[in-house]
Amino acid sequence: MNKKGFTLVELIAVIVIIAIIATISFQAVNNRIKNSEEKLYETQKNNIIDAAKKYMLENNGKIDSDHINTICVYISTLQSKGFLDSGKIINPKTKEDMAAIGSNGNSKGVVRVKFNFENNQYEYVYTDLCSSNIVTPIYKTVLDNEELKVINKDDGLYETTDSYVYKGSNPKNYIKFNNKIWRIVSIDKETKRAKIINLDGSQINWPEKGIIDYLNNDFLEGTTYKDVKDYINTNSKWNKGNIDSLDSSLSIISLEKQSNDYKTIGLLTVGEYIDASLNKDCYKENECTSYLNNSKVYWLLNKTNDNKQWYINNGKLLNKEASTTDLYNVYPVLYLNLNTQIDGKGTESEPYVVK
């Protein structure tokens, strides 16, 4: 019986088959290794993010009480504060230390934290790049201004039940916004937003749909606010309850709260006009002297129960049935977003300036 060995062709075929099997096996093993490294990397990231969540739970009141900042939480911070174990945290994919110090002096691994108002919760993203954005909102700038503190007799900022209100003939509440000089009327305690009014408004005829719709249509479709829309709160609450007779600002504001609307632009209310006077009983003589007085006639937000519109005429609070033939001044009022920042002193010569 003749014995024959493998031919060259057969050997080559066997080698090719072995090579194919080896390649497939190598790819399978390599994929398993990569998958394992990816899973381990995701686990490490999640551990770091969990540590950042615990850090924020303990410290957010100190570093982001208003939920308006972008915060960079570094691995080195989490380690130094005891939220992560000290030592190297090796990236299984790159074999590098995830807590290595970068050129900025902080660890490369960082969790970017930003509050999502739509979901009403913080969002955490692990990244190699993060830029902190620490905002000083208007209310903090204003309330920390030592020059504004008053002794309940001078022009300045006063604390009321619901807000901080500017009172007097010339308080330091000037603010430059949208290339015009406005005045800060108040700061709401609940929302912490600043309400501002432009006392250089123009005269217009009373529109058929009313002043408020006119102002808000201008915001949406006009060019008046095209460069500053990001600074303006677009869902502000306006207390528009009906007022039939003059009373203390406290009583009137209580009535105004009985009806409200949510718009971007509004008007000054009867209660706010009275509240701006240093004389709390000014409504009795209808002589409420303040920075809101001028020689012009301008509309207010509130109506009476018989549908008459309140307005100011030479400092007097009056009401009448509004018609399209009325040509009165309109002074728009709006709320600035909480993350708006300002510089300046609030004086007429050095007004606050929106950054």
C-alpha positions in Angstrom: 0.0 0.0 0.0 1.4 3.3 -1.0 1.5 6.0 1.7 1.3 9.5 0.4 1.9 12.8 2.4 0.1 16.1 2.1 0.5 17.9 -1.1 1.6 21.5 -1.1 -1.8 22.6 -2.0 -3.3 20.7 0.9 -0.8 22.2 3.3 -1.5 25.7 2.1 -5.2 25.0 2.5 -4.7 23.7 6.1 -2.6 26.8 6.9 -5.2 29.1 5.5 -8.0 27.4 7.5 -5.9 27.6 10.7 -5.2 31.3 10.0 -8.8 32.0 9.5 -9.7 30.2 12.7 -7.0 32.0 14.6 -8.2 35.4 13.2 -11.7 34.7 14.2 -10.7 33.5 17.6 -8.4 36.6 18.1 -11.2 38.9 17.1 -13.7 37.1 19.4 -11.2 37.3 22.3 -10.3 40.9 21.5 -14.0 41.9 21.3 -14.6 40.2 24.7 -11.6 42.1 26.2 -12.9 45.4 24.7 -16.4 44.7 26.0 -15.1 43.9 29.4 -13.0 47.1 29.4 -15.9 49.1 28.3 -18.2 47.7 31.0 -15.5 48.3 33.6 -15.0 51.8 32.3 -18.8 52.5 32.5 -18.9 51.1 36.0 -16.0 53.4 37.0 -17.8 56.4 35.5 -21.0 55.6 37.2 -19.1 55.3 40.6 -17.6 58.7 40.0 -21.0 60.2 39.0 -22.6 58.6 42.1 -19.9 60.2 44.3 -20.5 63.5 42.6 -24.3 63.2 43.3 -23.5 62.6 47.0 -21.1 65.6 47.0 -23.8 67.8 45.4 -26.4 66.6 47.9 -24.2 67.7 50.7 -22.9 70.9 49.1 -25.4 72.3 46.6 -26.9 74.7 49.1 -23.4 76.3 49.4 -22.4 76.3 45.7 -25.6 76.4 43.7 -28.5 77.4 46.0 -30.3 78.9 43.0 -29.7 76.1 40.6 -28.2 78.4 37.9 -24.5 77.4 37.8 -22.5 75.0 35.8 -20.4 73.1 38.3 -17.2 71.1 37.6 -16.8 68.3 40.2 -13.3 66.9 39.9 -12.2 63.4 40.9 -9.5 65.0 43.0 -12.1 67.0 44.9 -14.2 63.8 45.5 -11.2 62.0 46.8 -10.0 64.8 49.1 -13.6 65.2 50.5 -13.9 61.4 51.1 -16.5 60.7 48.5 -14.1 58.5 46.5 -11.2 56.3 47.7 -7.8 57.9 47.3 -5.2 56.5 44.9 -5.2 55.9 41.2 -8.3 55.1 39.3 -7.1 53.5 36.1 -9.0 53.8 32.9 -9.2 50.2 31.6 -9.3 51.4 28.0 -6.3 53.7 28.0 -4.5 52.4 31.1 -4.2 56.1 32.2 -5.0 57.5 35.7 -8.4 59.0 35.4 -7.5 61.3 38.3 -4.3 62.5 36.7 -3.6 66.2 37.0 -4.1 68.2 33.8 -2.5 71.5 32.7 -5.2 73.5 34.6 -4.1 71.9 37.9 -7.2 69.8 38.3 -7.7 66.1 37.6 -8.7 65.3 34.0 -11.7 63.3 35.0 -14.5 65.6 36.0 -18.3 65.5 36.3 -20.2 68.4 34.8 -23.3 69.3 36.8 -26.1 71.4 35.5 -29.7 71.8 36.8 -32.4 71.0 34.3 -35.5 73.1 35.1 -37.8 71.1 32.8 -37.0 67.9 34.7 -36.5 69.7 38.0 -33.3 67.8 38.7 -29.5 67.9 38.2 -27.9 66.3 35.2 -24.5 64.7 35.6 -22.1 64.1 32.7 -18.6 62.6 33.1 -16.2 64.4 30.8 -12.5 65.3 30.3 -13.4 69.0 29.7 -15.5 71.2 31.9 -15.8 75.0 32.3 -17.4 76.2 35.5 -19.9 79.1 35.2 -20.6 80.6 38.6 -23.3 83.2 38.4 -24.1 86.0 40.9 -27.8 86.7 40.3 -29.2 90.2 40.5 -30.9 89.7 43.9 -27.5 88.8 45.6 -25.8 91.8 44.0 -28.6 94.1 45.1 -29.0 92.8 48.6 -25.3 92.7 49.2 -24.9 96.4 48.2 -24.2 98.1 51.5 -25.1 101.5 50.0 -28.7 100.3 49.7 -29.3 99.5 53.3 -31.9 101.9 54.8 -33.3 102.8 58.2 -36.9 102.9 57.1 -36.9 106.6 56.4 -34.8 107.2 53.3 -34.9 106.3 49.6 -33.8 102.7 49.2 -34.7 99.0 49.3 -37.3 97.9 51.8 -38.4 94.4 52.8 -42.1 93.5 52.6 -44.0 90.3 53.1 -43.4 89.0 49.6 -40.6 91.0 48.2 -37.9 93.7 48.5 -39.3 96.9 47.2 -37.6 100.2 46.1 -39.2 103.2 47.8 -38.7 107.0 47.6 -38.2 109.7 45.0 -34.8 108.6 43.8 -33.6 105.2 45.1 -30.5 103.6 43.6 -32.4 101.3 41.3 -31.2 102.5 37.9 -30.4 99.7 35.5 -29.3 99.8 31.9 -31.0 97.2 29.8 -31.6 96.9 26.1 -29.7 100.2 25.6 -32.2 102.1 27.8 -32.4 103.1 31.4 -34.9 101.1 33.4 -35.7 101.1 37.1 -35.8 98.0 39.4 -39.2 97.9 41.0 -38.8 95.0 43.3 -37.2 91.6 43.9 -39.6 88.7 44.4 -38.7 86.6 47.5 -40.2 83.4 46.0 -38.7 83.4 42.5 -35.8 85.8 43.4 -36.3 87.5 40.1 -35.9 91.3 39.6 -38.9 93.2 38.2 -37.9 96.2 36.1 -39.9 99.0 34.4 -39.0 101.3 31.5 -40.3 104.8 32.3 -39.4 106.1 28.9 -42.2 104.2 27.2 -44.1 105.8 24.3 -47.6 106.9 23.9 -49.9 104.5 22.0 -53.6 104.3 21.3 -55.4 101.6 23.3 -55.4 98.5 21.1 -58.6 96.6 20.6 -57.1 93.5 22.3 -55.7 95.5 25.1 -52.3 96.7 26.2 -51.0 93.4 27.5 -51.6 91.5 24.3 -50.0 94.4 22.4 -46.9 94.3 24.5 -46.5 90.5 24.3 -47.1 90.4 20.6 -44.3 92.9 20.3 -42.0 90.7 22.3 -42.8 87.7 20.1 -43.0 89.3 16.7 -41.4 92.7 17.0 -37.8 93.9 17.2 -37.9 95.7 20.5 -36.4 92.9 22.5 -34.6 90.9 19.8 -31.1 91.2 21.3 -32.1 90.6 25.0 -34.7 87.9 24.9 -32.4 85.5 26.7 -32.4 87.7 29.8 -36.2 88.0 30.1 -38.4 85.5 31.9 -41.1 84.4 29.5 -43.5 82.8 32.0 -43.9 85.5 34.7 -46.9 85.6 37.0 -48.8 88.9 36.9 -51.3 89.7 39.7 -54.2 91.5 38.0 -57.0 91.2 40.5 -59.6 94.0 40.2 -59.4 97.1 42.5 -62.5 99.2 43.1 -61.1 101.7 45.6 -57.8 102.9 47.0 -56.5 101.3 50.2 -53.2 100.4 51.8 -50.7 98.7 49.5 -51.0 95.6 51.6 -54.8 95.4 51.1 -54.6 96.2 47.4 -51.8 93.7 46.7 -53.9 91.0 48.5 -56.8 91.8 46.1 -54.5 91.8 43.1 -53.4 88.2 43.9 -57.0 87.0 43.5 -56.5 86.9 39.8 -53.4 86.3 37.8 -52.0 85.6 34.3 -48.7 84.3 32.9 -47.1 86.5 30.3 -43.7 87.8 29.3 -44.5 91.6 29.5 -46.8 93.3 32.0 -47.5 96.7 33.6 -47.1 98.3 37.0 -50.0 97.5 39.4 -52.0 99.9 41.6 -50.5 98.2 44.7 -46.9 98.6 43.4 -47.5 102.2 42.6 -48.6 102.9 46.2 -45.9 100.7 47.7 -43.2 102.8 46.1 -44.0 105.7 48.3 -42.2 106.3 51.6 -45.6 107.4 53.1 -47.5 104.2 53.7 -50.8 106.2 54.0 -50.3 108.2 50.8 -53.4 106.5 49.3 -55.6 108.5 51.6 -54.7 111.7 49.9 -53.9 110.0 46.6 -50.5 111.7 46.8 -48.0 108.8 46.6 -44.8 110.5 45.8 -42.0 108.3 44.4 -39.7 107.7 41.5 -42.8 106.4 39.7 -44.3 109.9 39.6 -44.0 112.0 36.5 -46.1 114.5 34.6 -47.2 111.9 32.1 -50.4 109.9 31.9 -49.7 106.1 31.8 -51.7 102.9 32.1 -51.6 100.4 35.0 -52.3 96.7 34.9 -55.5 96.5 37.0 -59.2 97.1 36.2 -62.2 97.7 38.4 -65.0 95.3 38.8 -67.0 97.3 36.3 -64.2 97.0 33.7 -62.6 100.4 34.1 -58.9 100.6 33.6 -56.6 102.2 36.2 -54.0 104.8 35.1 -51.8 107.5 36.5 -52.3 111.2 35.7 -49.9 113.6 37.2 -49.3 111.3 40.2 -53.0 110.6 40.8 -54.5 107.1 40.7 -57.6 107.2 38.4 -59.7 104.8 36.4 -61.9 105.0 33.3 -63.3 102.9 30.5 -60.5 102.4 28.1 -61.1 103.0 24.4 -59.1 102.8 21.2 -59.0 106.7 21.1 -57.0 106.9 24.4 -53.4 108.0 23.8 -51.6 107.3 27.0 -48.0 106.2 27.8 -47.2 102.5 28.2 -44.4 101.6 30.5 -43.5 97.9 30.0 -42.6 95.9 33.0 -40.8 92.5 32.9 -38.9 90.0 35.1 -35.2 89.3 34.4 -34.1 85.7 34.5 -32.5 84.5 37.6 -29.1 83.9 36.0 -28.8 87.5 34.8 -25.8 89.3 36.2 -25.2 93.0 36.7 -22.3 95.4 37.4 -22.5 99.0 38.7 -23.8 100.9 41.6 -27.5 101.5 40.7 -27.1 105.3 40.7 -28.3 107.6 37.9 -24.6 108.3 36.9 -23.5 104.7 37.4 -26.5 102.5 36.8 -26.4 98.7 37.0 -25.5 97.3 33.7 -26.6 93.8 32.6 -23.6 91.7 31.7 
